[in-house]
Amino acid sequence: MTDVLTRPRVDPRIAGRWVEARRQEGRRRLHRLVVSAAVLTVAGLAAGSLYSPIFELRHVRLTTSAALAVSKVASFAGVRLHEPLIDINTSTVVGRLDNTADLGAAAASVKWPGTLVVSVTQRYPLMVIKVPGTHGPNQWAEVDQTGRVLAYAASVPSSLPRLNGVSTPGPVGSWIPGSPGAKAGPSGPVTLANVDVNASSSNAPSQVSAAMAFVSELPANRRGMVQSINIGGAALTLRLSAAQTPATGNPASSAAGASFAAGASFAKQPQTVAVNLGDGSHLAAKVVALLTVLDQGPQGVVSGIDLSVPDRPVLSGPAVANSSTPSS
């Protein structure tokens, strides 16, 4: 006798339930497939529309206090009209503008459907540094308040003071050693708002930073009086031209139509005044002391002013000697 293994008979009701379960699972899979396809289709259409003319760059809106052309700024930023707005990286735009030698403090944002908003600040020369023989006939490096080299010139503008005793400047766009920009440089692009010098601080910064901070702290219409600043040793020394009227037109160096010596009591004749600032601390107080002495000092020629202690300035020269001589 042979045993035969036979498959047990399945109840028709259970078999029907299996069939229905498989059909429901198939319908669920089909539903998920349809939904996924719809989502991908919508996403593809949306992504494609971002590259349509509807969302292309049509306007560049510029905010600046300088006389800068929008086309020039757009060229520096590396953007062009009619490119897809989605392709514009605002961080890249800001980096390109901040890396332009005479621009800084850049910001950029995208306004859909087709506008790029840019704000930027014009850098202006604050001082000049003599660099003999390294750039051909252009032997004067113009630097701004961060110590950034803006350009090389063949002659020095009369309204810009000379900074003596610094290391040889690098190429245009670099910062001179010891300047605020050089200290902040490794952490990223340096902007005009990122100058790490507090003129009221009792902590003395580097002499280069202090020299720039002192000139920056002067009223714009009085900066033209500074002929030169010498660094080195333990003190900063200035040479002032007490009868100089600064040139106008550069907001970083003068105010239109303003003479430095307006109202000064002893600046009645051309003369050169030597000013000793001591170290770079309390620069704001030293600026106030200097302007007070210039405006309210003794009549006649004052050849020297010591501001090492700004609360007690010490004057020297014929005017001081005459004022201290008792009358007969």
C-alpha positions in Angstrom: 0.0 0.0 0.0 1.4 3.4 -1.0 0.8 6.5 1.2 0.1 9.6 -0.9 0.6 13.1 0.7 -2.2 15.3 -0.4 -2.7 19.1 0.1 -5.4 19.8 2.6 -8.5 21.4 1.2 -8.8 25.1 2.0 -12.1 26.4 3.0 -13.5 28.6 0.1 -14.3 31.4 2.6 -10.7 31.6 3.7 -9.4 31.4 0.1 -11.7 34.3 -0.8 -10.4 36.4 2.1 -6.8 35.8 0.9 -7.7 36.9 -2.6 -9.4 40.0 -1.3 -6.4 40.8 0.9 -4.0 40.6 -2.1 -6.3 42.8 -4.2 -6.3 45.5 -1.4 -2.6 45.3 -1.1 -2.3 45.8 -4.8 -4.7 48.7 -4.8 -2.6 50.3 -2.0 0.6 49.9 -3.9 -1.0 51.4 -7.0 -2.3 54.3 -4.9 1.2 55.0 -3.5 2.7 54.7 -6.9 0.2 57.2 -8.4 0.7 59.7 -5.5 4.5 59.4 -5.8 4.3 60.0 -9.5 2.1 63.0 -9.0 4.4 64.5 -6.4 7.4 64.0 -8.7 5.6 65.5 -11.6 4.6 68.6 -9.5 8.1 68.9 -8.2 9.6 68.6 -11.6 7.2 71.2 -13.0 8.0 73.5 -10.1 11.7 73.1 -10.5 11.4 73.7 -14.2 9.4 76.8 -13.6 12.3 78.2 -11.5 14.3 78.2 -14.7 11.6 79.9 -16.7 11.7 83.6 -17.7 9.2 84.2 -14.9 11.9 83.7 -12.2 14.9 85.2 -13.9 16.9 88.2 -12.7 15.3 91.3 -14.1 16.3 94.0 -11.6 19.3 94.8 -9.4 18.4 97.2 -6.6 21.5 99.0 -5.1 21.6 100.8 -1.8 24.8 102.8 -1.2 25.8 106.3 -0.2 28.5 106.4 -2.9 28.2 107.3 -6.5 28.3 103.7 -7.7 26.7 102.6 -10.9 24.4 99.5 -10.6 26.0 98.0 -13.7 29.5 98.3 -12.1 28.4 96.7 -8.8 26.6 93.9 -10.7 29.8 93.3 -12.6 31.8 93.1 -9.4 29.2 90.8 -7.9 29.4 88.4 -10.9 25.7 88.5 -11.7 24.0 89.2 -15.0 20.5 90.0 -16.0 18.2 87.2 -17.2 20.1 84.5 -15.3 17.9 82.2 -13.1 17.3 83.7 -9.7 17.6 80.3 -8.1 21.3 80.1 -9.3 22.4 83.3 -7.5 24.2 82.5 -4.2 24.0 85.7 -2.1 27.0 84.6 0.1 29.1 84.4 -3.1 27.8 87.8 -4.1 28.8 89.3 -0.8 32.2 87.7 -0.9 32.9 89.1 -4.3 31.9 92.6 -3.3 33.9 92.5 -0.1 36.9 91.3 -2.0 36.7 94.3 -4.4 39.5 96.6 -3.1 37.5 99.8 -2.7 34.2 98.2 -1.6 33.1 96.8 1.8 30.2 96.1 4.2 28.3 94.3 1.5 25.0 92.6 1.9 22.7 90.9 -0.6 19.3 89.2 -0.7 16.9 87.8 -3.3 13.4 89.2 -3.7 11.2 86.9 -5.8 10.2 86.8 -8.5 13.1 88.7 -10.1 15.0 91.2 -8.0 18.5 91.1 -6.3 18.9 93.7 -3.5 22.5 94.7 -2.8 23.9 97.2 -0.3 27.6 98.1 -0.3 29.9 100.8 1.1 32.5 102.7 -0.8 36.0 102.6 0.8 37.8 106.0 0.8 41.5 106.5 1.4 42.4 107.8 4.8 46.2 107.8 4.7 49.1 107.1 2.3 52.3 105.2 2.7 55.4 105.7 0.7 56.7 102.6 -1.0 59.8 103.6 -3.0 60.6 101.6 -6.1 58.2 98.7 -5.7 55.4 99.7 -8.0 57.3 101.7 -10.7 56.2 105.4 -10.7 53.3 104.6 -8.4 55.1 104.9 -5.0 52.2 105.9 -2.7 49.9 103.3 -1.3 46.5 104.7 -0.4 44.9 102.8 2.6 41.5 103.1 4.2 40.5 103.1 7.9 40.9 99.3 8.1 44.4 99.4 6.6 43.3 98.0 3.3 45.4 99.0 0.3 43.0 100.6 -2.2 45.4 101.8 -4.9 48.9 102.9 -5.7 49.4 106.5 -6.9 52.3 108.4 -8.4 51.8 111.4 -6.1 50.2 111.9 -2.7 47.0 113.9 -2.4 47.6 117.0 -0.3 44.6 116.1 1.9 45.9 112.7 3.0 48.4 112.4 5.9 51.4 110.2 5.5 51.9 107.1 7.7 55.6 106.6 8.3 57.4 103.7 9.9 55.2 100.8 8.7 56.1 97.6 6.9 56.0 97.6 3.1 52.3 97.3 1.9 51.2 94.4 -0.2 49.2 94.3 -3.4 45.9 96.2 -3.8 43.2 94.5 -1.7 45.6 93.4 1.1 45.9 94.9 4.6 49.0 96.4 5.9 50.6 94.6 8.9 49.2 95.7 12.3 46.1 97.2 10.9 42.5 96.4 12.1 41.8 94.5 8.9 44.9 92.3 9.2 43.9 91.2 12.7 40.4 90.3 11.7 41.3 88.9 8.3 41.6 85.1 9.2 38.0 85.0 10.4 36.6 86.0 7.1 36.2 89.1 4.9 36.7 92.3 6.7 34.1 95.0 6.4 34.1 98.6 7.3 32.0 97.8 10.3 34.5 95.3 11.6 37.3 97.6 12.6 38.5 96.3 16.0 39.6 99.7 17.5 37.7 101.4 20.3 38.9 105.0 20.5 37.7 105.3 24.1 39.5 102.2 25.3 42.3 102.3 27.8 43.9 99.3 26.1 46.4 100.5 23.5 46.0 98.7 20.1 48.9 98.4 17.7 50.5 101.7 16.7 49.2 101.2 13.1 45.6 100.7 14.4 45.9 103.6 16.8 47.2 105.9 14.1 44.2 105.1 11.9 41.8 105.3 14.7 43.0 108.7 15.7 42.7 110.2 12.2 39.2 108.5 11.9 38.1 110.0 15.2 38.9 113.5 14.0 36.0 115.5 12.5 36.0 115.0 8.8 36.7 118.7 8.1 39.7 118.7 10.4 41.6 115.6 9.1 43.4 117.6 6.4 45.5 119.3 9.1 47.4 116.1 9.8 50.6 116.1 7.6 52.1 112.9 8.9 52.0 110.3 11.7 55.1 108.5 12.7 55.0 105.2 14.5 57.9 103.5 16.2 59.4 103.5 19.7 56.9 104.0 22.5 54.9 106.9 21.2 52.9 108.1 18.2 53.9 111.5 16.9 52.0 113.8 14.5 52.9 116.7 12.4 50.1 119.2 12.0 49.8 122.1 9.5 48.0 124.7 11.5 46.9 126.8 8.5 45.9 124.1 6.1 42.4 124.0 4.5 41.6 120.4 3.5 40.5 119.6 0.0 36.8 118.9 -0.5 34.9 116.2 -2.2 36.2 113.1 -0.2 33.8 112.3 2.6 36.6 110.4 4.3 38.9 113.4 4.6 37.0 116.6 4.6 33.6 118.3 4.6 32.7 120.6 1.7 33.7 124.2 2.3 35.1 123.7 5.8 38.5 124.9 7.0 40.2 123.1 9.8 41.4 126.3 11.5 38.0 128.0 11.7 37.8 129.6 15.1 41.3 128.5 16.2 43.0 131.1 18.5 46.7 130.4 17.7 46.4 129.0 14.1 46.7 132.5 12.6 49.8 131.9 10.5 51.3 128.9 8.6 53.2 126.7 11.0 54.0 123.1 11.8 53.0 121.7 15.1 54.5 118.5 16.5 52.1 116.4 18.6 53.1 113.6 20.9 50.2 111.1 21.5 52.1 108.8 23.7 50.7 105.3 23.2 47.4 104.4 21.5 45.2 104.5 24.5 42.4 107.0 25.2 42.4 108.2 21.6 39.0 109.8 21.9 40.1 111.9 24.9 43.3 112.9 23.0 41.2 114.0 20.0 39.1 116.3 22.3 42.3 117.6 24.0 43.9 118.4 20.6 40.9 120.2 19.2 40.5 122.2 22.5 44.1 123.3 22.4 43.8 124.2 18.7 40.7 126.2 19.2 41.3 127.8 22.7 45.1 127.7 23.1 47.4 130.7 23.5 47.9 133.4 20.8 51.0 133.0 18.6 53.1 130.1 17.6 52.9 126.8 19.4 55.4 124.3 18.1 54.7 121.3 20.3 51.8 119.6 22.0 52.2 116.7 24.4 49.0 114.7 24.8 50.5 111.7 26.6 48.1 112.6 29.4 45.1 114.0 27.6 43.7 115.7 30.7 46.9 117.7 31.1 48.2 118.7 27.7 51.7 120.3 27.7 52.4 123.0 25.1 55.7 124.4 24.0 56.9 127.2 21.7 57.2 131.0 21.6 53.5 131.5 22.4 53.8 129.5 25.6 57.1 131.2 26.6 55.5 134.7 26.0 52.4 133.8 28.0 54.5 132.6 31.0 56.8 135.8 31.0 55.6 138.2 33.7 54.8 141.7 32.5 56.9 144.5 33.7 
